[in-house]
Amino acid sequence: MNHCQRSIAALLLTAVLCFLPSCGGDDSTAAGTDNGTATVDTEAQTEAVTLSAPELAAELASSCTFSEELTQNDIYLANHPFGFAALTESLLSYTAYVPAGIIPEEVFVFETATSDDTQAVVDKLNAYVEYQISEYSRYAAGQVPKLDDPVILTKDNLVVYVVSADNAGAKETAKGLLGIG
């Protein structure tokens, strides 16, 4: 079990233990609920914990492997030179975790208003990855392999973008947090 898997297992166990007393007849947090937030299923798939976009981003930033610590900086996307601000009318919320250094490792989580908005964010992220590859090739070619297979996942109206030191592990972590098989 790698570090990300251990972190997810610990989070799930903690969440189940914390939320068991509050469980009753209300099944509004059941797996698959379409409420614009990620759903995390326990191994037994009897309980679920719902994460907001900011909580999901925080969990990804703390659970995945990065070369350096990432810090939350939501203004980063609003002022980003690639133009994520143009999407702000399509977004209900967004959160960014970025490094202090010049590396491509980042975590972005967007919650969109519609499925069309979700696709617009995915398209913008794909173009952003191509831009990043071009730019890092010019001045930090050793960072380019991190951009070869970035994590771009969607569930309902959530879009997750992660570039880490271990993208395969980050993808598994994100899938687990999103409840994607």
N, C-alpha and C positions, 0 to 999 in steps of 0.2 A: 504494500500500500504506500503510494508516494505521499509527499507532504500535502498536496492539494486534496487528495482523497481523505487523508486523516482529518484535515481541517473541515471538510464537508461533513464527515461522519460525526465529528465533535459538535458542529453547529446543529446538525439534525437532532442529535441526542439531547442537547441543551434545549432546543426549541420544543421538542416533544415534552420534556420534563417541565418546562415553564408553562406550557399551554394546556397540559392535561387537566388541571383544576378548572380551567375556564371552558372546557368542552361540555356541551350539552346537546340538546336536540337541534340546534341551529347548525346546518351544514353549509353555510354560506362560504366557508373557506375550503370546501372540498376540492380535491385535485381537479383541474380542468376548468375551474370557474373562470369565466371570461370577464374579468373586472379591470383589465389594463395593468395588472401587476403580475410578477412572476410567481409561480407556485412551486414549492419544493416538496416533493413527496418523501415520506419516510420509507425505510426499507420495507416495512410491513404494508405500506400504502394505505394506512387507516387514518392517518392524520396528515395535515398539510399546513405549512407555514407560508404566509403570503408576504412577499418582499416588495416594497415600493422601488421605483427606479433608483433613488439615491441609496437605499439600503442594499440593493443588488450591486450597484457600482462599488460600494464600500466593501462588501463581501468579496467581490472579485479582486479588488486592489489588495486586500489582506490575505487572500487565499492562494493566489497564483504566484508564480516565480518571476521576479523582476530583478534586473541587474542592480537597481538602486531603488530606494523607497519612493513611492509615488505619494503625492499629496493632493487633496481635493482642491480643485480650482475651477469652479463653474464659470467664472468670467472668461476663462481661457477659450471656451467655445463661442461665447458672445463676441469676443474680439479676435477670433482666429482669422489669420490672413487667408485661409482657404474658403471662407465665406459661409460657415455654418450659421452665421447670424441671419442669413437670408431665409433660413428654415424656421425661424422662431415663431412665426404665426402658425406653423404646422405642428409645433411641439407643445405638449402639455407640461413636460418637464424634461430636464436633461442634467446629467452630472458628469464631470470629467475628473479623472485622476491622472496627473502628469508628473514626470520626473523633473528634477532641478537641472540635470545635465542634458546634453544634446545627444539623446538616444530616441529611437522611435517608439519606445515602450509607453503605452497609454491604455487607459480604460475609459470608454465613453458608454453611457447608457442613455438612450432617448426613449421617451414615451410620446407617441404621436397621437394625433386626433383621429386619423382614418387610416385605412389600409393603403390608400394612395400616398398619404404622407409617409407611411412606413417605407414604401418602395422608393420614394424620393430621398429619404435618409440613406437607405442602402446604396442607391446609385451614387450619392455624394461621397459616401465612405469608400466605395470602390474606386472612384476617381481620385480621392485623397490618397489611397494606397499607391496608385500609379505615380502620383505627384511625389510622394515620399520616396519611392524607389528611385526616381529620377534625381531628386535632390541629394539623398544620402549617397548615391553613386558618385556624385561630384566631390563630396568632402569627407565622407565616413563610410567607405565601401564595406567595411567590416560589419556594419549594422544592417546592410541590405538583406541578408538571409532571414532576419527576424520578420521582414515584410513579405516573405515568399508565401506564407500561409497564415495570414492574420485571421482572427476569429471575428466573423460577422454573422451573427445569428439573430433570428427574429422569432418572437412568439406573441401572438395577438398583436398588440400595438407597441410592443417593446422591441428595441433594436439594441443589441449588445455588440460592442467593438472592443477587442482586446488585442494588443500586440505585446508579447512578453518574451522572456528569455526561454520559455517553454510553451509554444503555442499549442502543441498537441495536448499538454496537460491543462492549459487554460480552456481549451475547447471542451474537454471533458467536464471541467469544473462548471463552466457556463451552462452546458447542457443539463447537468445535474440541478443547478439552481433554477433553471427555467422549466425543468420537468420535461425535457425533450429526450426521447429514447434513443 
